[in-house]
Amino acid sequence: MSFDAIIIGAGPAGATCAIALARRGWSVALVERMSFPRRKVCGEFISATSLAVIDGVGIGEAFRRAAGPQVRRLAFFGGERVVEAAMPAAPGAGFGRALGRDVLDDLLVSEAARSGARLFQPWRALALERRGALQQLTIGARGETRKLSAPVVIAAHGSWEPGGLPSQPGKAHRPSDLLGFKAHFSGARLAGEVMPLIVFPGGYGGMVWSDGGRLSLSLCIRRDMLLRLREEAKGGPAAAAVHRHLLASCRGVRAAIGGAELSGPWLAAGPIRPGMRPRYAEDIFRAGNVAGESHPIIAEGISMAIQSAWLLAEELALIEPASEAARALAGRRYALRWRRHFAARIAVASALAQLAARPATAELMGWGVARLPPLLTLGARFSGKTKPLGAAMAEET
């Protein structure tokens, strides 16, 4: 089966790119290994600067109807400290909101199918090889395999899943690895407009009200700290050890979820691999986390995913997909625009994560925001919360 483009991964980046290209007349294959809807380790917050893309792909009304309340306040929860400050508003867009990945991803994939993309779900990408002027992707499901061909291949499968594709990064096992955990709670006690940054021994996290009255809590914790917690507990589930650690080490967390009930099981994933990676290499375009990943401490993962996919689709729409030279030019242009838009927030996230993950600097961080709460507002500005996609957000036709 032949297409203009094959997109591997139907999360926010892959589905956004599929919608944008399909509406421009491209034949698109969208390959996703998981069945939707499904929950996923993710902070779920979407900055107001991404609302233009949300509207551009056609799910704006559904998003606003389902998402949690506008986040107008930031907070810092660390030890006994609870500090609040204003969330900066994005020019012309206001404030961001959160929507569960089980809801968001389903909305985007459904819109991709309505836009004309051919959806292969649940099919796993098994191998990618060059066949003349085309690239051939072998996919498999339920003992069956198929081969898809296209001149353009876009990796949007994230950075956490191992595999045999050239775009799938290898994994190493290090004590300093940050492992991701995620849970939803019902009956939590947190003001609807507040999104706290949580700092605790060995890691950091955040909370935000999502859809359906669910409070979404996500965090990263060092592998060596997690092992220590499990040893102290003499076994048991890792998530249970993390849950106890949060309640014991952070007054703000205790107040918010101490009497709340889990809504579904804890999820775990990782390790996360923050940093910038090639956005175009080996004739493969990359969008979302596999192109570059910020520490989740700034809550920009989904926004970076959908915005990077929109940037990529804009560049690809200008070329003839069968031209290797044109693809290389689009790859260079996309990589440059990506760096201009996201490099600074990745650097800011890395610096904040380094402060939060070490006990001495975490204490200094808490001391600073307690005495000068507007530092939280300033951090949100530097993390990209008010940086619009600008000229890149051309009107969809």
C-alpha positions in Angstrom: 0.0 0.0 0.0 1.5 3.3 -1.1 1.1 6.8 0.5 2.6 10.2 0.4 3.5 10.0 4.1 3.6 7.3 6.8 3.3 8.6 10.4 4.4 6.2 13.2 2.5 7.0 16.4 -0.9 8.5 16.8 -0.4 10.5 20.0 -0.8 14.4 19.9 2.2 14.9 17.5 1.3 12.1 15.1 -2.4 12.8 14.9 -1.9 16.6 14.6 0.5 16.0 11.7 -1.8 13.5 10.0 -4.7 16.0 10.1 -2.7 18.9 8.8 -1.2 16.9 5.9 -4.4 15.0 5.0 -6.3 18.3 4.7 -3.6 19.5 2.3 -4.4 16.6 0.0 -1.6 14.2 1.1 -2.4 10.5 1.3 -1.4 9.6 4.9 -1.0 6.4 6.8 -1.2 6.8 10.6 0.1 3.8 12.5 -0.6 3.3 16.2 0.3 0.2 18.3 -2.3 0.8 21.1 -6.0 0.8 21.0 -7.7 4.0 22.1 -9.0 5.3 24.4 -6.2 4.6 26.8 -4.6 6.4 29.7 -1.0 7.4 29.5 1.7 8.8 31.8 1.5 12.5 31.0 0.8 15.8 32.9 -2.2 16.5 30.6 -1.8 20.3 30.8 -2.0 22.2 27.5 -0.7 25.8 27.4 -3.0 28.5 26.0 -0.4 29.0 23.2 -1.5 25.7 21.8 -5.2 26.6 21.5 -4.6 28.0 18.0 -3.4 24.5 16.9 -6.2 22.8 18.8 -8.7 25.0 16.8 -6.7 24.5 13.6 -7.1 20.8 13.7 -10.8 21.0 14.3 -11.2 19.9 17.9 -11.4 23.3 19.7 -15.1 23.1 20.5 -14.8 19.6 21.9 -11.6 20.5 23.8 -13.3 23.5 25.5 -16.4 21.4 26.3 -14.4 18.6 28.0 -11.3 20.1 29.5 -10.8 21.1 33.1 -10.9 24.7 34.4 -8.5 27.5 33.2 -5.3 27.5 35.2 -4.9 31.0 36.4 -2.7 30.4 39.4 0.6 28.6 40.0 1.7 27.0 43.3 4.8 25.5 44.8 4.4 22.5 47.1 7.6 21.5 48.8 8.0 20.2 52.4 5.8 22.4 54.6 5.9 25.2 52.0 2.7 26.1 50.0 3.2 29.2 47.9 0.9 30.7 45.2 1.5 33.1 42.3 -0.2 34.3 39.2 -0.1 32.3 35.9 0.9 34.6 33.1 -1.8 34.9 30.4 -0.8 34.2 26.8 -1.5 37.2 24.5 -4.8 36.8 22.9 -5.3 33.3 24.2 -5.7 33.5 28.0 -4.9 30.5 30.1 -4.2 26.8 29.5 -6.3 23.8 30.6 -5.9 20.1 31.1 -7.5 17.2 29.2 -6.9 13.5 29.9 -4.9 11.7 27.3 -7.6 9.1 27.0 -9.9 11.8 25.8 -7.5 14.1 23.9 -5.8 11.3 21.8 -9.2 9.8 20.9 -10.4 13.2 19.7 -7.3 13.8 17.6 -7.3 10.3 16.0 -11.0 10.5 15.2 -10.4 13.9 13.5 -7.4 12.4 11.6 -9.7 9.7 10.2 -12.4 12.2 9.3 -9.7 14.3 7.5 -8.8 11.4 5.3 -5.8 9.7 7.0 -5.8 5.9 6.8 -5.6 4.7 10.4 -3.8 1.4 11.2 -4.7 0.7 14.8 -3.6 -1.3 16.7 -0.7 -2.1 14.5 2.9 -2.1 15.6 5.7 -0.8 13.4 8.2 -3.6 13.1 10.9 -2.6 10.5 11.7 0.2 8.2 13.9 -0.2 5.1 14.7 1.7 1.9 13.2 0.3 -1.3 14.4 2.5 -4.2 12.8 5.9 -4.0 10.4 4.9 -1.3 10.7 3.7 2.3 8.8 0.6 3.3 7.4 0.1 6.8 6.4 -3.4 7.9 3.6 -3.4 10.5 2.1 -6.3 12.4 -1.0 -7.1 14.4 -2.6 -10.4 15.6 -0.1 -12.5 13.6 -0.6 -10.6 10.4 1.9 -8.3 8.7 1.5 -5.6 6.0 3.9 -3.4 4.1 3.3 0.3 3.7 5.4 2.5 1.3 5.9 6.2 1.1 8.6 8.8 0.3 8.0 10.6 3.6 8.3 8.9 7.0 7.5 10.7 10.2 8.4 9.3 13.6 6.0 10.4 16.3 6.2 7.4 18.5 7.7 9.1 21.6 11.0 8.5 23.2 10.1 5.9 25.9 9.4 2.8 23.8 12.3 0.6 22.6 12.2 -1.0 19.2 14.1 -1.7 16.0 13.4 1.5 14.1 16.2 3.9 13.3 14.3 6.6 15.1 13.8 4.7 18.3 16.5 5.6 20.8 18.3 2.9 22.8 17.9 2.6 26.5 20.4 2.5 29.3 19.8 1.7 33.0 21.2 4.3 35.3 20.6 5.1 39.0 19.9 8.7 38.1 17.2 7.8 35.6 13.9 9.6 36.1 10.9 7.3 36.1 7.4 8.6 35.4 4.3 7.9 37.4 0.7 9.1 36.9 -2.6 8.8 38.7 -6.1 10.3 38.6 -8.0 11.1 41.9 -11.6 11.9 42.7 -12.7 13.8 45.7 -9.4 15.8 45.8 -9.2 19.2 47.6 -7.4 21.7 45.3 -8.7 25.0 44.0 -9.8 24.6 40.4 -7.6 27.3 38.9 -4.4 26.2 40.6 -1.6 24.1 39.1 1.1 23.3 41.8 4.7 22.3 41.1 5.5 19.5 43.6 9.1 19.1 44.9 9.9 16.2 47.1 13.1 14.2 47.9 14.3 12.5 44.8 12.0 14.1 42.3 9.3 16.5 41.2 5.8 16.5 39.9 2.6 18.5 39.3 -1.2 18.4 39.8 -4.0 19.9 37.7 -7.7 19.4 37.4 -8.5 17.5 34.2 -11.8 16.5 32.6 -14.7 14.9 34.4 -13.7 16.2 37.8 -10.5 14.2 37.8 -7.4 15.6 39.5 -4.3 14.5 37.5 -1.1 14.0 39.4 2.1 13.1 37.5 5.7 13.0 38.7 9.2 11.9 38.0 11.4 10.2 40.6 15.0 9.0 40.5 15.4 5.3 40.1 17.8 5.1 43.1 15.3 6.9 45.3 12.5 4.5 44.2 14.6 1.5 45.0 15.3 2.9 48.4 11.7 3.5 49.1 10.7 0.0 48.1 13.5 -1.5 50.3 12.2 0.6 53.3 8.7 -0.7 52.6 10.0 -4.3 52.3 8.5 -4.8 48.9 5.1 -4.0 47.5 4.1 -2.0 44.4 6.4 0.8 43.3 3.4 3.2 42.9 2.3 2.5 46.5 5.8 3.5 47.7 5.7 6.6 45.7 2.3 7.6 46.9 3.3 7.2 50.6 6.5 9.2 49.9 4.5 12.1 48.5 2.1 12.2 51.4 4.9 12.0 54.0 7.1 14.6 52.4 4.8 17.3 51.2 2.1 19.2 53.1 0.4 20.6 50.0 0.0 17.1 48.5 -1.4 15.8 51.8 -4.0 18.6 51.8 -5.0 17.9 48.2 -5.2 14.1 48.0 -4.9 12.9 51.5 -8.6 12.1 51.6 -9.0 11.5 47.9 -9.7 8.2 46.1 -7.7 6.8 43.2 -9.6 6.9 40.0 -8.1 3.9 38.2 -4.7 2.4 38.9 -1.3 4.2 39.0 0.6 4.2 35.7 4.3 4.0 35.3 6.7 4.6 32.3 10.1 5.8 31.4 12.9 6.5 32.0 12.4 9.9 30.5 15.2 11.2 28.1 15.1 15.0 28.1 17.1 16.8 25.5 17.2 17.7 21.8 17.6 15.0 19.2 17.8 15.1 15.4 14.6 16.4 13.9 15.5 15.0 10.5 18.0 12.3 10.0 18.3 9.2 7.7 15.4 10.7 5.7 13.1 10.4 8.7 11.3 13.4 10.1 10.7 13.5 13.9 7.9 15.2 15.9 7.0 15.2 19.5 9.2 13.7 22.2 11.4 11.8 19.8 12.5 15.1 18.3 13.2 16.8 21.6 11.9 16.4 25.1 11.8 18.9 28.0 11.8 17.9 31.6 8.1 17.6 32.6 8.7 20.1 35.4 7.5 22.9 33.0 4.3 21.0 31.9 5.0 21.7 28.2 5.1 18.1 26.7 1.7 18.1 24.9 2.1 21.7 23.7 5.6 21.0 22.3 4.2 17.8 20.6 1.3 19.4 18.8 3.2 22.6 18.0 6.2 20.7 16.5 3.8 18.6 14.4 2.2 21.7 13.0 5.6 23.2 12.2 6.6 20.1 10.4 3.4 19.9 8.4 3.8 23.5 7.3 7.3 22.7 5.9 6.2 19.4 4.2 3.2 21.1 2.6 5.6 23.2 0.6 7.4 20.3 -1.1 7.0 17.5 -3.6 7.2 14.5 -1.3 8.9 12.3 -3.9 11.9 14.7 -4.2 14.8 13.7 -1.9 16.4 17.1 -2.2 13.1 18.8 -1.3 12.7 16.5 1.7 16.2 17.4 2.9 15.5 21.1 2.5 12.2 20.7 4.5 14.1 18.8 7.1 16.7 21.6 7.5 14.0 24.3 7.7 12.0 22.4 10.2 15.0 21.7 12.4 15.9 25.4 12.5 12.3 26.5 13.3 12.0 23.8 15.9 15.2 24.9 17.6 14.1 28.6 17.6 10.8 27.7 19.1 11.7 25.0 21.7 15.4 25.1 22.6 15.1 27.7 25.2 12.3 26.0 27.1 14.2 22.7 27.1 17.2 24.5 28.7 14.9 26.2 31.3 13.3 22.9 32.1 16.7 21.2 32.5 17.9 23.9 34.9 14.7 23.8 37.0 14.8 20.0 37.2 18.4 20.0 38.4 17.4 22.4 41.2 14.3 20.4 42.2 16.0 16.9 42.2 18.8 17.7 44.6 17.9 18.2 48.3 20.1 21.2 48.9 19.1 23.1 45.8 15.4 22.1 46.2 15.5 23.7 49.6 17.0 26.8 48.1 14.4 26.8 45.4 11.6 26.6 48.0 13.2 29.4 50.1 13.4 31.6 47.0 9.8 31.3 45.9 8.5 31.6 49.5 10.2 35.0 49.7 9.5 36.1 46.1 6.4 34.3 44.7 6.5 36.1 41.4 9.5 33.8 40.6 6.9 31.2 39.8 5.3 33.5 37.3 8.6 34.4 35.7 9.5 30.7 35.4 6.2 30.0 33.6 7.1 32.8 31.1 10.5 31.4 30.5 9.0 27.9 30.0 7.0 29.0 27.0 3.6 29.5 28.5 3.2 32.9 26.7 5.2 32.2 23.5 2.8 31.9 20.6 3.5 29.8 17.6 3.2 33.2 15.7 3.8 33.2 12.0 4.0 29.4 12.1 0.3 29.2 12.9 -0.9 29.9 9.4 -4.6 29.7 8.8 -5.7 26.2 7.8 -7.1 25.9 4.3 
